[in-house]
Amino acid sequence: MSEPIHYDGKIKLLIRIRAERHLLEDTLARLTPEQMLQPATCGAWSVKDTLAHISAWERWMVLWTGMLLRGELPDPPLPWDVDRMNAEVYAQVKDKPLAWLLDEFHKSYRDSLALVEGLSEEQLQVEYTDTWPMGRLWTGVAANLNWHYKEHRELIEAWLENNSLLM
């Protein structure tokens, strides 16, 4: 997360989420399907793998936030090991077709956005000390949406820039 931790309300949070997603979508639109499948374009992952990763974290955010809103403790995989969780997502989706993954990527965003739109300002301000998101709920939302989009968009753009220099 390179963006400073700052919160100035749900409306601006939603604006930032939509803006970062739009930038990510614009970057993806510059890619061919073959480029999306090319290995090691985003670190060790392909763009397809990266989109699966983003989608998985959006799904987890929706699931865990729903649990919090029902007064339940979220059930993130324990021990909390992000590298292991990411590896498990990769193993589950690596053989899925790109078209399926792109559809899931768009669905998980719609579901995530609907969740955030439905949250009240008071819900976004609730602080959690012993579970995900370890802080105010809005930080978990921002980390899994706009900050996450920006992080991976920048990796894709860097690959595109380096790739264009070779052509």
C-alpha positions as a Python dict, from the first residue, in 0.01 Angstrom:
ca = {
    (1, 'M'): (0, 0, 0),
    (2, 'S'): (176, 310, -120),
    (3, 'E'): (-126, 534, -62),
    (4, 'P'): (-130, 708, 276),
    (5, 'I'): (-390, 576, 514),
    (6, 'H'): (-653, 847, 499),
    (7, 'Y'): (-1028, 823, 523),
    (8, 'D'): (-1266, 1102, 439),
    (9, 'G'): (-1596, 922, 413),
    (10, 'K'): (-1776, 648, 228),
    (11, 'I'): (-1851, 855, -82),
    (12, 'K'): (-1484, 938, -139),
    (13, 'L'): (-1386, 579, -63),
    (14, 'L'): (-1627, 462, -334),
    (15, 'I'): (-1491, 725, -575),
    (16, 'R'): (-1136, 599, -514),
    (17, 'I'): (-1240, 235, -555),
    (18, 'R'): (-1415, 308, -885),
    (19, 'A'): (-1129, 526, -1009),
    (20, 'E'): (-862, 264, -937),
    (21, 'R'): (-1075, -10, -1090),
    (22, 'H'): (-1127, 202, -1401),
    (23, 'L'): (-750, 253, -1432),
    (24, 'L'): (-695, -122, -1392),
    (25, 'E'): (-961, -198, -1655),
    (26, 'D'): (-800, 54, -1893),
    (27, 'T'): (-464, -117, -1846),
    (28, 'L'): (-617, -460, -1905),
    (29, 'A'): (-782, -334, -2224),
    (30, 'R'): (-433, -275, -2367),
    (31, 'L'): (-353, -647, -2341),
    (32, 'T'): (-420, -928, -2582),
    (33, 'P'): (-544, -1262, -2446),
    (34, 'E'): (-200, -1405, -2523),
    (35, 'Q'): (-35, -1134, -2312),
    (36, 'M'): (-273, -1208, -2025),
    (37, 'L'): (-157, -1570, -2029),
    (38, 'Q'): (215, -1498, -2059),
    (39, 'P'): (401, -1620, -1749),
    (40, 'A'): (592, -1387, -1520),
    (41, 'T'): (433, -1062, -1636),
    (42, 'C'): (338, -967, -1280),
    (43, 'G'): (624, -1101, -1076),
    (44, 'A'): (593, -1480, -1087),
    (45, 'W'): (233, -1466, -1208),
    (46, 'S'): (64, -1405, -1540),
    (47, 'V'): (-196, -1130, -1568),
    (48, 'K'): (-463, -1404, -1559),
    (49, 'D'): (-316, -1533, -1231),
    (50, 'T'): (-309, -1181, -1092),
    (51, 'L'): (-675, -1127, -1176),
    (52, 'A'): (-761, -1456, -1004),
    (53, 'H'): (-570, -1333, -698),
    (54, 'I'): (-758, -1001, -692),
    (55, 'S'): (-1090, -1180, -735),
    (56, 'A'): (-1016, -1425, -453),
    (57, 'W'): (-934, -1144, -212),
    (58, 'E'): (-1252, -958, -315),
    (59, 'R'): (-1452, -1275, -245),
    (60, 'W'): (-1286, -1320, 93),
    (61, 'M'): (-1355, -956, 181),
    (62, 'V'): (-1724, -999, 95),
    (63, 'L'): (-1744, -1325, 293),
    (64, 'W'): (-1560, -1197, 599),
    (65, 'T'): (-1742, -862, 605),
    (66, 'G'): (-2074, -1043, 583),
    (67, 'M'): (-1975, -1254, 881),
    (68, 'L'): (-1878, -944, 1079),
    (69, 'L'): (-2210, -777, 998),
    (70, 'R'): (-2395, -1086, 1125),
    (71, 'G'): (-2197, -1072, 1450),
    (72, 'E'): (-1986, -1374, 1360),
    (73, 'L'): (-1610, -1400, 1363),
    (74, 'P'): (-1467, -1426, 1011),
    (75, 'D'): (-1301, -1755, 935),
    (76, 'P'): (-985, -1666, 744),
    (77, 'P'): (-755, -1962, 691),
    (78, 'L'): (-537, -2008, 994),
    (79, 'P'): (-254, -1982, 1043),
    (80, 'W'): (-277, -1649, 863),
    (81, 'D'): (-29, -1698, 582),
    (82, 'V'): (-89, -1473, 282),
    (83, 'D'): (172, -1650, 68),
    (84, 'R'): (9, -1987, 132),
    (85, 'M'): (-338, -1845, 66),
    (86, 'N'): (-219, -1694, -263),
    (87, 'A'): (-53, -2023, -364),
    (88, 'E'): (-377, -2209, -293),
    (89, 'V'): (-573, -1966, -511),
    (90, 'Y'): (-319, -2012, -790),
    (91, 'A'): (-347, -2391, -767),
    (92, 'Q'): (-728, -2374, -779),
    (93, 'V'): (-751, -2152, -1088),
    (94, 'K'): (-435, -2208, -1291),
    (95, 'D'): (-611, -2445, -1533),
    (96, 'K'): (-933, -2243, -1562),
    (97, 'P'): (-990, -2078, -1901),
    (98, 'L'): (-917, -1708, -1934),
    (99, 'A'): (-1280, -1633, -2030),
    (100, 'W'): (-1405, -1797, -1710),
    (101, 'L'): (-1154, -1603, -1503),
    (102, 'L'): (-1241, -1269, -1663),
    (103, 'D'): (-1609, -1333, -1593),
    (104, 'E'): (-1533, -1414, -1228),
    (105, 'F'): (-1309, -1106, -1205),
    (106, 'H'): (-1598, -883, -1313),
    (107, 'K'): (-1853, -1061, -1092),
    (108, 'S'): (-1637, -1039, -781),
    (109, 'Y'): (-1594, -666, -840),
    (110, 'R'): (-1969, -613, -877),
    (111, 'D'): (-2030, -808, -557),
    (112, 'S'): (-1760, -615, -372),
    (113, 'L'): (-1888, -279, -490),
    (114, 'A'): (-2245, -373, -394),
    (115, 'L'): (-2123, -468, -47),
    (116, 'V'): (-1944, -136, 5),
    (117, 'E'): (-2237, 63, -133),
    (118, 'G'): (-2459, -111, 122),
    (119, 'L'): (-2236, -40, 421),
    (120, 'S'): (-2321, 252, 645),
    (121, 'E'): (-2067, 509, 752),
    (122, 'E'): (-2097, 369, 1104),
    (123, 'Q'): (-2022, 14, 985),
    (124, 'L'): (-1715, 133, 794),
    (125, 'Q'): (-1586, 298, 1112),
    (126, 'V'): (-1616, -9, 1338),
    (127, 'E'): (-1275, -112, 1462),
    (128, 'Y'): (-1184, -478, 1486),
    (129, 'T'): (-894, -576, 1707),
    (130, 'D'): (-886, -954, 1695),
    (131, 'T'): (-987, -1050, 1343),
    (132, 'W'): (-976, -937, 984),
    (133, 'P'): (-945, -645, 900),
    (134, 'M'): (-743, -561, 1216),
    (135, 'G'): (-854, -202, 1233),
    (136, 'R'): (-1146, -7, 1101),
    (137, 'L'): (-1354, -193, 844),
    (138, 'W'): (-1287, 73, 579),
    (139, 'T'): (-915, -17, 586),
    (140, 'G'): (-993, -378, 497),
    (141, 'V'): (-1219, -256, 217),
    (142, 'A'): (-961, -12, 81),
    (143, 'A'): (-679, -266, 107),
    (144, 'N'): (-875, -530, -87),
    (145, 'L'): (-1010, -293, -349),
    (146, 'N'): (-852, 37, -447),
    (147, 'W'): (-505, -23, -299),
    (148, 'H'): (-497, -377, -437),
    (149, 'Y'): (-603, -260, -784),
    (150, 'K'): (-333, 6, -784),
    (151, 'E'): (-61, -232, -669),
    (152, 'H'): (-128, -485, -944),
    (153, 'R'): (-206, -228, -1213),
    (154, 'E'): (136, -73, -1157),
    (155, 'L'): (302, -415, -1201),
    (156, 'I'): (116, -475, -1525),
    (157, 'E'): (198, -128, -1654),
    (158, 'A'): (567, -176, -1571),
    (159, 'W'): (567, -504, -1763),
    (160, 'L'): (392, -338, -2058),
    (161, 'E'): (645, -56, -2058),
    (162, 'N'): (941, -294, -2046),
    (163, 'N'): (782, -518, -2308),
    (164, 'S'): (724, -227, -2547),
    (165, 'L'): (1092, -132, -2522),
    (166, 'L'): (1183, -476, -2657),
    (167, 'M'): (963, -438, -2967),
}
